[in-house]
Each structure stands twice: as structure tokens, then as C-alpha cells.
Amino acid sequence: MIFEDFFKAVRQLPDPGFQRVLWTGIGLTIALLAGVTGFFLWLMPNEISIFGWSVPYLSDLLDGLTVAAMVGLSVCLMVPVASLFSSFFLEGVAAAVERRHYPNLPPAAGTSFVDNLREGISFLGLIIIVNILALVVYVLFNVAAPLVFWVVNGILLGREYFFLVAMRRVGRSQAKDLRARHSLEVWAAGVLMAVPLTVPVVNILVPILGAATFTHLYHRLADH
């Protein structure tokens, strides 16, 4: 059933509601990373002297190293930052899924921008911290590193996406209760979302596919 939820989400990727959230999230992510890169370049001195002697091209070398470092960092940060921005627009993805697959449902109460911002920042911090801690496990068990990555991020993704999707219809308290009652299935769906995170380019689609997949999962599990 979880795979059916996932493939329904994949088939709806061309939906304008999905595309709007996807490109908005990617655009904001690129703008943020470019802005951070520009800020660090601005901090770099125009001319560098060593013991009073000006060293030609050293400043340009540092600028190049800064850009290269930010590009490398961007590869790591693209997905969590895109997830943060996409969580602001999760309502659009969930609403598009419901319009197509659940047209007889009453309108959702939705979530406020403040709630989405709080949950998005909390999730971003959590996923970065947990994965930093998991690096120790990756080093110790390098052969099993992908499995550890999927298990750890499956827990995080399942926890967050199901909660956000459910909260827009039943509120925070009931969303947490529903997630707890179906924790195993929520985790399994999270693992299914974590697997594409290891595939470059495809991982950019995870925030959209996650929101859509968990919308289907919620409607299967909820007591309407």
C-alpha cells in the first residue's frame, strides 16, 4: 500500500500545484546559497599582504576556494534547505493531491505560516544534527552506511511529513496520536522517502514526493 501511495505521488509530479512548489523551493534554495556565497566573498580582502609584501593573485585564489567550498557545501545542504522551504508550501501539494484523489473531502483547516516555519526550522536543525551524529556510525560501519542513512532519515522524514500532513486536518494533538498509533507504517514510508535522498538530482524531488505520499498515507489511516 505504501508503494501505491508513492507511485500515485510520482504520477502527479506534472501537476501545476506540484511544479509551483518544486521550483519555488529550488529557486529560494539557490538564492539563499548564492547569497551566503556572496557574503563570504564580500568578507574576503581585495588584496593580501604577507610581511608587508603584496601577494598578487592570492586574493583571487581565496575567492576561488571560497566558491568551491560553498558549491561543495551546497551539495550537502540543498536537500534539507529545499525541504525547509518546501514545508512552507506543503499546503499546496496536499491540496493538489486531495483535489485529484479525494474530491469529496471538506476543506482542510490548514496550518499557519508560523506553524510551518516553526516545524520547518525544527526539522532542518534535527536532520542536520542527527546526520552529523550518524557520521560516527557511517565511519565505523562504512559498508552498512547506506542502510544506517535510510533507517535514520526514514525516522526523521516519516515523523515530520506525516505530522505536517495530518496537522492540517486534525490539529497538533490528534496528528501526534495518529502518528504514534501507526508508527511502523509511518517509519516505512519515511524509509521509502530516504532512499531517493542518496540519488543526486532525484533527491530534490523528495520534499514534494514526501508531502504527496504522506497525504495519501494519512487518508488511508485516518478515521474519516
Secondary structure as GFF3:
##gff-version 3
##sequence-region A 1 224
A	DSSP	alpha_helix	2	11	.	.	.	ID=ss1
A	DSSP	alpha_helix	16	43	.	.	.	ID=ss2
A	DSSP	beta_strand	49	50	.	.	.	ID=ss3
A	DSSP	beta_strand	53	54	.	.	.	ID=ss4
A	DSSP	alpha_helix	58	88	.	.	.	ID=ss5
A	DSSP	alpha_helix	90	101	.	.	.	ID=ss6
A	DSSP	alpha_helix	113	140	.	.	.	ID=ss7
A	DSSP	three_ten_helix	142	144	.	.	.	ID=ss8
A	DSSP	alpha_helix	145	181	.	.	.	ID=ss9
A	DSSP	alpha_helix	183	194	.	.	.	ID=ss10
A	DSSP	three_ten_helix	195	198	.	.	.	ID=ss11
A	DSSP	three_ten_helix	202	205	.	.	.	ID=ss12
A	DSSP	alpha_helix	206	221	.	.	.	ID=ss13
###
